[in-house]
Amino acid sequence: MEIPRHWRLKQQRYALVGEVCPHCNEKIFPPRDVCPYCGNEAKTQFTFSGRGTVYSFTTLTEAPAGFEHAAPYTVALVKLEEGPVVTAQLTDLGDRPVEIGMPVEMVTRKIRAEDEARGVIIYGYKFRPVLSEAH
């Protein structure tokens, strides 16, 4: 990914910023500018809470190029409290088994180093088990 593109996407990747449709009030992530529910323009920014539950998950043992160092790792579909479902890597699991319905929260973590000669490190959102039930 080029550095300019990385900077354009930083709000989406670091803070789960999507959109809310002013016509039907549906929350949209990632941002699309057109509501997939009603088809109207939806450019109003919305910051998601970062809390949700594991909807489904799998463990990757053979990672795609650039992610070999992280294998094996768990990827989940996370249903955010506000409605949308996002795909994300789970982190900070330790020995804890992953379960459907497990409460999780967004954290910012290193995704990969893209150009180690230039020192480009890409960060983004991952989800971890909720540390405490108090929000």
One Martini backbone bead per residue (centre of mass of N, CA, C, O) as a GRO file, in nm:
protein
  135
    1MET     BB    1   0.098   0.035   0.022
    2GLU     BB    2   0.068   0.351  -0.002
    3ILE     BB    3   0.108   0.620   0.193
    4PRO     BB    4  -0.137   0.796   0.105
    5ARG     BB    5  -0.348   0.574   0.151
    6HIS     BB    6  -0.295   0.528   0.448
    7TRP     BB    7  -0.380   0.820   0.535
    8ARG     BB    8  -0.675   0.808   0.426
    9LEU     BB    9  -0.739   0.537   0.624
   10LYS     BB   10  -0.681   0.600   0.932
   11GLN     BB   11  -0.963   0.635   1.060
   12GLN     BB   12  -1.073   0.357   0.985
   13ARG     BB   13  -0.825   0.188   1.121
   14TYR     BB   14  -0.806   0.341   1.419
   15ALA     BB   15  -1.146   0.432   1.474
   16LEU     BB   16  -1.392   0.326   1.326
   17VAL     BB   17  -1.478   0.502   1.066
   18GLY     BB   18  -1.784   0.581   0.928
   19GLU     BB   19  -2.134   0.572   0.859
   20VAL     BB   20  -2.447   0.755   0.842
   21CYS     BB   21  -2.770   0.748   0.750
   22PRO     BB   22  -3.000   1.017   0.719
   23HIS     BB   23  -3.252   0.837   0.614
   24CYS     BB   24  -3.224   0.531   0.784
   25ASN     BB   25  -2.981   0.505   1.016
   26GLU     BB   26  -2.759   0.340   0.907
   27LYS     BB   27  -2.469   0.167   0.960
   28ILE     BB   28  -2.137   0.212   0.801
   29PHE     BB   29  -1.895  -0.055   0.713
   30PRO     BB   30  -1.737   0.080   0.524
   31PRO     BB   31  -1.722   0.354   0.366
   32ARG     BB   32  -1.948   0.460   0.065
   33ASP     BB   33  -2.165   0.722   0.031
   34VAL     BB   34  -2.368   0.479  -0.017
   35CYS     BB   35  -2.645   0.328   0.077
   36PRO     BB   36  -2.714  -0.022   0.091
   37TYR     BB   37  -3.023   0.006   0.189
   38CYS     BB   38  -3.146   0.290   0.021
   39GLY     BB   39  -2.939   0.460  -0.193
   40ASN     BB   40  -2.841   0.698  -0.047
   41GLU     BB   41  -2.675   0.946   0.071
   42ALA     BB   42  -2.367   0.880   0.289
   43LYS     BB   43  -2.154   1.132   0.465
   44THR     BB   44  -2.184   1.072   0.767
   45GLN     BB   45  -2.001   1.051   1.027
   46PHE     BB   46  -1.900   0.749   1.223
   47THR     BB   47  -1.819   0.632   1.548
   48PHE     BB   48  -1.734   0.349   1.672
   49SER     BB   49  -1.692   0.173   1.971
   50GLY     BB   50  -1.541  -0.129   1.937
   51ARG     BB   51  -1.779  -0.315   2.004
   52GLY     BB   52  -1.843  -0.681   2.031
   53THR     BB   53  -1.896  -0.995   1.855
   54VAL     BB   54  -1.850  -1.314   1.777
   55TYR     BB   55  -1.975  -1.468   1.481
   56SER     BB   56  -1.699  -1.576   1.352
   57PHE     BB   57  -1.427  -1.827   1.287
   58THR     BB   58  -1.067  -1.867   1.214
   59THR     BB   59  -0.765  -2.054   1.152
   60LEU     BB   60  -0.454  -1.963   1.026
   61THR     BB   61  -0.174  -2.156   0.893
   62GLU     BB   62  -0.176  -2.026   0.593
   63ALA     BB   63  -0.046  -1.747   0.499
   64PRO     BB   64  -0.023  -1.480   0.336
   65ALA     BB   65   0.159  -1.268   0.190
   66GLY     BB   66   0.323  -1.097   0.467
   67PHE     BB   67   0.200  -1.315   0.715
   68GLU     BB   68   0.381  -1.558   0.804
   69HIS     BB   69   0.483  -1.461   1.094
   70ALA     BB   70   0.174  -1.498   1.228
   71ALA     BB   71   0.158  -1.788   1.207
   72PRO     BB   72  -0.090  -1.862   1.368
   73TYR     BB   73  -0.426  -1.715   1.314
   74THR     BB   74  -0.715  -1.526   1.406
   75VAL     BB   75  -1.025  -1.486   1.235
   76ALA     BB   76  -1.305  -1.253   1.240
   77LEU     BB   77  -1.642  -1.199   1.278
   78VAL     BB   78  -1.762  -0.879   1.380
   79LYS     BB   79  -2.030  -0.766   1.572
   80LEU     BB   80  -2.131  -0.472   1.613
   81GLU     BB   81  -2.330  -0.290   1.820
   82GLU     BB   82  -2.433  -0.112   1.556
   83GLY     BB   83  -2.422  -0.389   1.328
   84PRO     BB   84  -2.183  -0.431   1.177
   85VAL     BB   85  -1.958  -0.642   0.991
   86VAL     BB   86  -1.623  -0.743   1.064
   87THR     BB   87  -1.295  -0.806   0.965
   88ALA     BB   88  -1.061  -0.969   1.201
   89GLN     BB   89  -0.809  -0.991   1.406
   90LEU     BB   90  -0.709  -1.172   1.675
   91THR     BB   91  -0.597  -1.079   2.008
   92ASP     BB   92  -0.486  -1.156   2.318
   93LEU     BB   93  -0.562  -1.472   2.394
   94GLY     BB   94  -0.378  -1.691   2.457
   95ASP     BB   95  -0.556  -1.968   2.602
   96ARG     BB   96  -0.813  -1.863   2.496
   97PRO     BB   97  -1.101  -1.954   2.373
   98VAL     BB   98  -1.291  -1.928   2.098
   99GLU     BB   99  -1.625  -1.779   2.077
  100ILE     BB  100  -1.931  -1.755   2.003
  101GLY     BB  101  -2.017  -1.437   2.152
  102MET     BB  102  -1.767  -1.306   2.220
  103PRO     BB  103  -1.641  -1.043   2.374
  104VAL     BB  104  -1.514  -0.748   2.204
  105GLU     BB  105  -1.228  -0.524   2.131
  106MET     BB  106  -1.073  -0.261   2.004
  107VAL     BB  107  -0.739  -0.247   1.863
  108THR     BB  108  -0.417  -0.125   1.810
  109ARG     BB  109  -0.205  -0.278   1.559
  110LYS     BB  110   0.020  -0.449   1.404
  111ILE     BB  111   0.024  -0.578   1.078
  112ARG     BB  112   0.285  -0.460   0.909
  113ALA     BB  113   0.582  -0.460   0.718
  114GLU     BB  114   0.639  -0.316   0.405
  115ASP     BB  115   0.921  -0.122   0.425
  116GLU     BB  116   1.198  -0.178   0.594
  117ALA     BB  117   1.402   0.021   0.459
  118ARG     BB  118   1.186   0.273   0.531
  119GLY     BB  119   0.995   0.205   0.789
  120VAL     BB  120   0.712   0.072   0.713
  121ILE     BB  121   0.431   0.069   0.930
  122ILE     BB  122   0.130  -0.112   0.970
  123TYR     BB  123  -0.169  -0.012   1.111
  124GLY     BB  124  -0.458  -0.147   1.299
  125TYR     BB  125  -0.732  -0.331   1.349
  126LYS     BB  126  -0.824  -0.525   1.629
  127PHE     BB  127  -0.930  -0.798   1.841
  128ARG     BB  128  -1.024  -0.845   2.185
  129PRO     BB  129  -1.088  -0.945   2.468
  130VAL     BB  130  -1.261  -0.845   2.718
  131LEU     BB  131  -1.133  -0.723   3.018
  132SER     BB  132  -1.408  -0.575   3.090
  133GLU     BB  133  -1.749  -0.497   3.151
  134ALA     BB  134  -1.658  -0.212   3.181
  135HIS     BB  135  -1.732   0.098   2.984
   0.00000   0.00000   0.00000
